[in-house]
Amino acid sequence: MSQKFRLKLAAASHVMNKYSIHDAIAVLGRTGYDAIEIWSSDLEKQLAADETSLETIKNALIENKMTGTLHGPIADHESPGRTRLNICSKIKKLRNKSIRKNLLALNFARKLGLKVVTVHPGHTDDADEEAGREYWELQIDALGILAQRAEKLNMCLGIEIMENRGKEFITDPSSMRKVLKEISSKHAGVTVDITHAFTHGLDKPVEFIESLKGHIVHAHFSGYSEIKTHVPLHMSDIRSEHLDNALRTLVRHHAGWLTIEGHLVGIMDDTRENETMIVAMNMEYILEKLPSLQ
């Protein structure tokens, strides 16, 4: 596969959640993307509904000369209220299910031949709780279990830095370096989400990337607005020069995948036509406004 951009450019499957994953791959391939990041929750639901199969997805990747990564689950779609998963919850039943779901994601990746799996770190159970020693111990234990499985499967675990919001406590380079030191695995690294970093300030993406260079295994990117963290690039409140400055730094320290997460849920009707339009508009913005990727 000949890479079209300075990074392997992917789109997240949840940007196209009205499509089966294999059909989304075909659309993204025609639009110019190098890869897809498959969200394991999307995959699990579609497999259960017999809307796709692992073999069909593998064939779609081959036919469209694409590759991919996988994103671990963030919510339990089997629960009535789509309970947010939490690998370091003090609620043992929730913690154990969250770890199992992430282990399942690693297994999906193995079967699909994907080598990088992004996971969300755990968070406090309540927004007004302090992330004390117990939460840190549960966090390290859970991520250690996932890193050990990644090592056994010869994969790379990308632990994502989270945005500035309640409950989260893995939100900056210092907390991430602490996690990586405690886990001490060559198969665990960082997924830098540039948009998450922008929630800490305009200068933070560059600071985060520089601070974590050598540990970055994957990256996420989208537009940002005060209404929604992840929006299509052309709807971003952050000007293109700030976005491109962050990408320029990323390109210097990362040679892998960059997943575009700008989606339209909560902005306009979530239809196939609109999803196809948004992935095309994200690509158009990249070609017109973001020279660092070209």
C-alpha positions, 0 to 999 in steps of 0.5 A: 500500500502506498501511503498518501500522507505524511502519516497514515490517515484514518477515520474512526468507524463511529464517524460512519455508524450508519454503515456496516464497517466493511461498507465504511471501509469502501467509502473511506477508501474512495475518499482517500483515507489510508486506514480505518480505526474500528471501534470495538463496540461498533464491531461487537454490535454489528457482529451480533446483528450479523451485519458484518463478519471479521472475514468480510472486514478483512477482505474489505481492507485488502480490496481497498488497499487499506489498513487499520487500528482498533479502539477499545470500548468506552460504553457498555452497549448491553446495559439499558443506559449504556453505562460508561465503562471504567477499568479502575472503578471501585465497583468490582462488577463494573471494573471486571466487565470493563477489563473483559470488554477491552480484552475482547477488543484486543482479541478482535484486533488479533483476528483482524490482523491489526497491531495497534489498539487504543484504550481509554484509561479508567476514571473516578466513579464520581466527579467530586472524588479525588483520584487517590491511591486506590484509584491509581492502584486499580488503574495500574493493575487494569492497564497492566493486564491489558499490556500483558495481553498485548505483549502476548499477542505481539500488539501495541497498546495505546493508552489515550490521554483524556480531555479536561473533564470531570472524573478523568485523571490521566490527562497530561504527560506527567500522569501518563509517564507515571502510568508507563513507568508503573506498567513497564511494558515495551508493548504499551505506549500513548495515543495522543488526542490532539483535540483532548489536549486543546481542552487544556489550552491552545499551547498544550498539544505541542507541549504534550507531544514534545513531552511524550516523544518516543512513547507515541504509538497513535494519534487522534485529531478532530475539530474542537468547539465549546459545545462538543469536543469532537466536531468536523474539522471545518466546524472547529472553533480553533483556527487552522494555523493552530491545528496545523502547528500541532500536526507539524510537531506530531509529524516530527515525532510520530510516523504511524496512524492519525485517526480523524474523529470529527463527527456529526452526532448531535450537530445534524441528522445522522444519515448515510448521506451526511456521514459520507459528506462529513468524511469528504469534508474532513478530507477536503479540509486536510488537503486545503488547510493542513499542509503539515500532513502533505 
